[in-house]
Amino acid sequence: MQSSLSVSREPDLTALVDFVAQFPRLAVLTGAGISTASGIPDYRDESGDWKRSPPMQHQQFMTSQAARQRYWARALVGFRALQNARPNAAHHSLAGLEASGHVMGVITQNVDGLHQRAGSRNVIDLHGRADMVRCMSCHAKRMRHDLHAELMARNPQWSTHGALAGPDGDADLEVDFSGFEVPSCSRCGDGIWKPDVVFFGDSVPRRAVERAFALLEASDALLVVGSSLMVFSGFRFARAAAKQAKPIACLNLGRTRADALYAVKVSASAEVGLERLVASLSGAAAKTDKA
């Protein structure tokens, strides 16, 4: 069920400011578009189409040694973008909105951990965290930078490789990966190390989904930021909000899968839009205090 608010496609943020003022207890759903200003590329263009080849599939990673060689070799080059990334104005703005009581929590499809580093406290990492790896046999965990150090020690010739970074630590690199050595888990002997994230074709952990739905239930409305919602794992929350008659606003550049469900949609970058939103809310609060 859609909200009764009039839909706005205005390029300014007036409609979004009014929305947040009217529904202050927000659940926020974020995607790759919130982290592009931190130097992390996104997957899709403004039409919602792939900018590059689709990312690694879970089944492919688990069943193909060649796929794992290609993945980890490219990660040695591309993951630097995630390691060096810092929260941008959008992340800091959401943390500030949470501190001021406007945001109940953030559901993020990103795996970069930038919301937490910006100061957000209630963050649900829907797709996991890229800075950890897990053994798929014995479930041992280790920090990703530790595995990367071992990978580099085993493959020192890769220290000279360079390529453009891709989303989520990938890199635009196509060479012969057949000689790249990928270690097994030392704890169980033959387990496969996999980033502690949800690959395409994998399932989002039930606990993360339950926490996200609980956050949505406790909130007045949903704000989507920087996501096309083309992947069902994120789109389901917009659909659930609509079924619960909770208003939905969107701050995003380009088309999304949930365009028909929004009460307000503003086309602007996440960092510019959220900074201006915070400034407008702060200005309104200051005027109220003076009155």
Steps between C-alpha positions, in 0.01 A plus 500: 500500500647834397514807723264793444782751457535660158792369299771756429766486230635847574878534490502698826473339843194679632279192468759281672548746787124512551485119490765460771337769713167319472642150559798545734547135601659377179637165394765565234597256225829576323679365195817548301412857403569622852863387482602614151620834643738295717664362187318165488346436156140385467355220287220670307438808287214748538270269304563217745702298247836334568804718434723191487474124502279370783696424819615165630232235547503297821477162326776591256732606783434183700539250215777647284865528603561717194223739610655528846845566351355776284302648789786516753759617246277789394416571866868555582485795261142624534446467874731794562208727406298364793796500738581863424141625485381747760142597589369788292249772581206265440617250763569778749162658432314177576702454819401852602135433418511190718656696787228764474222239504387526137642162399420181689760295315663421167454190288789494255561286195864612507783295648750783558427579867498875435177564687654370822821694442296819459337443839169330420416263785203297382620354169379176345756369251256316277772352280773458761838670537783480248772550762448144633541159337345171607595136446207334329579165665578567868368863512828639637536875444799723438553859404515549128820703513666198666396271214614760247842508666522122461384521139767759423768292673404202285468709182760779532499570126150650542634798691574669167155458349273801471147542365190710542307407812155350466211473747549314828875452462506362146736629229486532123781254439510218244823298491599137547391413855585129481823534697347701784527307826195508729549349849248276669394545861786402731259408779308223324750433223296533183227758561435776247558858616216724385433866580238521774254658259196387304597424142239505225306175510555466875241564772498793738537369858161463664609693808591806292164488319310466828684797652429709191129422504488577874661840434250572224212400728620740774539793259252752363631496144777372272768709330691338211839657426733416213344172391328387181339217703545271199607222735210341687686497834452877516180537300311275743512773768348761270229253409441418869478869592241554227294205625510648851390839363826655617603796281820459298737772381796455268821696445671351197641580160303309238232236474426252777293184520261662751426827317125430506502471880654832602316791656806718433791447265787747469770464235827605662823341615487354850770722644355825365141409576557382857728792588236746383228304681691520829566870450132568432386303803758674720389840374135420570587380851699816569206719395268301728738542796517878447124524482 
